[in-house]
Amino acid sequence: ERGMMSIVTNDMTTFDIRRIFSIQASNCERGHHAHKFCKQFILCLTGSLKVVVKDGFCDKDFILDNPSKALYIPNGIWSYQEYQENINIINVYCDLDYDETDYIRDYKEYLLFARKSR
């Protein structure tokens, strides 16, 4: 009757939140990168999306379709999101400010990074 409220606090993450951004998308894929240092916490506010995570050895899919579900993605993990046909809105909470040098955008380069990190 009065809507839905989603709350994220530092107590819910393994890190202090330093940056928050929102994405509104439908019928597309986004992401396809890893972070060397940045940790992320993803919350789907509206809609439904599949988040694919890879550690260089295993792949795992997660469905975020309810604002009470969230996904923690540690640094060093390759991920991307598959947005469904309807409007989807996510918030991403990060422990670091934006830094382009933190991104690994080439999957072959990521695999080398992942194997060196083990």
C-alpha positions, 0 to 999 in steps of 0.5 A: 500500500505504501510501496517498498523500501530497500535499505543498504548500510555498511553493516550489510557489506564487507566494506565501507561504501564509498560510491553508489551508482544506478543503472536503468536498462532493458534487453541488453548486457552490461559489465563484462569486466573485472576490478583489480581492487574494487568490491561491489554490492549489487541490488536490483530495485526494479525488474529482473536480471541475471548476474554471471560471475567467473573466477577464471575456473568456475562460472556461476549465475545469480538471479536478482528479481527482488529488492530484498536480494543483493549480490556481493562481487569481490575484487578479482571476479569477472562479471556481467549482467543480463537485463531482461526485457522490462525496465530494470534498475540496479544500484551498485555500491562500491568501496572505491571511487571510479578509477579506469586503471582498476578495470580489466576489460579484456577476458583473456587479460583477466584469465592471466590476472586470475591465474597469477592471483591464485 
